Amino acid sequence: MNIAIGCDEAACDLKRIVRQHLLAQGHEVIDFGTHDNAPVLYPDIAIAVAQAIVQGRHERGVLLCGTGIGMAISANKVRGIRAAQAHDTYSAERARRSNDAQIVTLGARVIGAELAKSIVDRFLESAFDGGRSALKVAAISDYECAQAALPRAPGA
């Protein structure tokens, strides 16, 4: 599988571990940074990964920051992206099976390396179930498209 990965400075060490794990499994992994502990704007990295997935350059994405929250919020600003924060394998599986998420986000200050590898594995091996969930994902997409046509709210 072709996977995009990115992180902020808080998750650089965990990203290296997850990246090596994915490479050892035979995945192609494109690293969007960051590559050291210097402060960065994580929205820039999250949006770059999300755009690359929407454009079809990668099948899935893994984003890491201190909690996984900021990366999920940022990636979800890209039209067509469903990014889900997961701190356990069940949530990672449901993100794919029920929500057809293309990106999983992880928190380096919340989970350890072995759990991170397990979460990513479960996310990647799971497939969208469709069925009743397909209607829900379609409703999310419809709302997203309708919102794109509206002017931005003041202060947004």
C-alpha positions as CSV (number, residue, x, y, z in Angstrom):
1,M,0.0,0.0,0.0
2,N,1.1,3.6,-0.7
3,I,1.0,5.5,2.6
4,A,1.6,9.2,3.3
5,I,3.0,9.9,6.8
6,G,3.6,13.2,8.7
7,C,4.1,14.6,12.1
8,D,4.9,17.7,14.2
9,E,7.9,18.0,16.4
10,A,6.1,16.3,19.3
11,A,5.8,13.1,17.4
12,C,9.0,12.9,15.4
13,D,10.4,10.0,17.2
14,L,7.2,8.0,17.1
15,K,6.8,8.7,13.4
16,R,10.2,7.2,12.7
17,I,9.2,4.0,14.5
18,V,5.9,3.8,12.7
19,R,7.5,4.6,9.3
20,Q,10.1,1.8,9.8
21,H,7.4,-0.6,10.8
22,L,5.4,0.1,7.6
23,L,8.5,-0.2,5.4
24,A,9.4,-3.5,7.0
25,Q,5.9,-4.7,6.0
26,G,6.6,-3.8,2.4
27,H,4.5,-0.6,2.2
28,E,5.6,2.4,0.2
29,V,5.9,5.3,2.7
30,I,6.2,8.9,1.7
31,D,7.3,11.1,4.6
32,F,5.9,14.6,4.6
33,G,8.0,15.6,7.7
34,T,8.8,17.0,10.0
35,H,12.2,15.4,10.4
36,D,13.5,16.9,13.6
37,N,12.3,18.5,16.9
38,A,12.2,22.1,15.6
39,P,8.7,23.6,16.0
40,V,6.5,23.4,12.9
41,L,2.9,24.3,12.1
42,Y,1.2,20.9,12.1
43,P,-1.7,22.1,10.0
44,D,0.7,22.6,7.0
45,I,1.8,18.9,7.3
46,A,-1.7,17.6,7.9
47,I,-3.2,19.5,4.9
48,A,-0.3,18.4,2.6
49,V,-0.9,14.8,3.5
50,A,-4.7,15.1,3.1
51,Q,-4.4,16.9,-0.3
52,A,-2.0,14.2,-1.5
53,I,-4.6,11.5,-0.6
54,V,-7.5,13.4,-2.2
55,Q,-5.4,13.8,-5.4
56,G,-4.9,10.0,-5.5
57,R,-1.1,10.1,-4.9
58,H,-1.5,7.9,-1.7
59,E,-4.1,5.3,-0.6
60,R,-3.9,6.1,3.1
61,G,-2.4,8.5,5.6
62,V,-0.9,8.4,9.1
63,L,-0.6,11.7,11.0
64,L,1.0,12.1,14.4
65,C,1.2,15.0,16.9
66,G,1.1,15.2,20.7
67,T,-2.5,14.1,21.0
68,G,-3.6,13.4,17.4
69,I,-6.4,15.9,17.8
70,G,-4.8,18.9,16.0
71,M,-3.8,16.7,13.0
72,A,-7.3,15.2,12.8
73,I,-8.9,18.7,12.9
74,S,-6.5,20.0,10.3
75,A,-6.8,17.1,7.8
76,N,-10.5,17.2,8.0
77,K,-10.5,20.7,6.6
78,V,-9.6,19.2,3.2
79,R,-12.7,18.5,1.2
80,G,-13.2,14.8,0.8
81,I,-11.0,13.7,3.7
82,R,-12.2,11.7,6.7
83,A,-9.4,11.6,9.3
84,A,-10.0,9.8,12.6
85,Q,-8.1,10.0,15.8
86,A,-7.5,6.6,17.3
87,H,-5.8,5.5,20.5
88,D,-6.9,1.9,20.4
89,T,-7.2,-0.8,17.7
90,Y,-11.0,-1.0,17.9
91,S,-11.4,2.7,17.1
92,A,-8.9,2.4,14.2
93,E,-10.8,-0.5,12.7
94,R,-14.2,1.3,13.1
95,A,-12.7,4.4,11.5
96,R,-12.2,2.3,8.3
97,R,-15.2,-0.1,8.5
98,S,-17.9,2.4,9.5
99,N,-16.5,5.8,8.4
100,D,-14.3,5.0,5.4
101,A,-11.5,7.1,6.9
102,Q,-8.5,7.6,4.8
103,I,-6.3,9.0,7.5
104,V,-5.6,7.8,11.1
105,T,-4.2,10.3,13.6
106,L,-2.2,9.3,16.7
107,G,-1.0,11.0,19.8
108,A,2.7,10.5,20.7
109,R,2.1,11.8,24.2
110,V,-0.9,9.5,24.7
111,I,0.2,6.1,23.3
112,G,3.4,4.1,23.1
113,A,5.3,2.7,20.1
114,E,3.9,-0.8,20.2
115,L,0.3,0.3,20.5
116,A,0.9,2.8,17.7
117,K,2.1,0.0,15.4
118,S,-0.9,-2.1,16.3
119,I,-3.3,0.8,15.6
120,V,-1.8,1.5,12.2
121,D,-1.8,-2.2,11.3
122,R,-5.5,-2.5,12.2
123,F,-6.4,0.7,10.3
124,L,-4.6,-0.5,7.2
125,E,-6.0,-4.0,7.2
126,S,-9.6,-2.9,7.7
127,A,-11.9,-2.1,4.8
128,F,-15.1,0.0,4.5
129,D,-18.2,-2.2,5.1
130,G,-20.6,0.0,3.2
131,G,-24.1,-1.1,4.0
132,R,-25.9,1.2,6.5
133,S,-22.6,3.1,7.0
134,A,-22.6,4.0,3.3
135,L,-25.6,6.2,3.8
136,K,-24.0,8.0,6.7
137,V,-20.7,8.6,4.9
138,A,-22.7,9.9,1.9
139,A,-24.6,12.3,4.2
140,I,-21.3,13.6,5.6
141,S,-20.1,14.2,2.0
142,D,-23.3,15.9,1.0
143,Y,-23.1,18.2,3.9
144,E,-19.4,19.0,3.2
145,C,-20.3,19.8,-0.4
146,A,-23.1,22.1,0.7
147,Q,-20.9,23.9,3.2
148,A,-18.3,24.5,0.5
149,A,-20.8,26.7,-1.3
150,L,-21.4,28.9,1.7
151,P,-19.4,32.0,2.7
152,R,-17.1,31.7,5.6
153,A,-18.4,32.7,9.0
154,P,-16.8,35.8,10.6
155,G,-13.7,34.9,12.5
156,A,-13.4,31.5,10.8
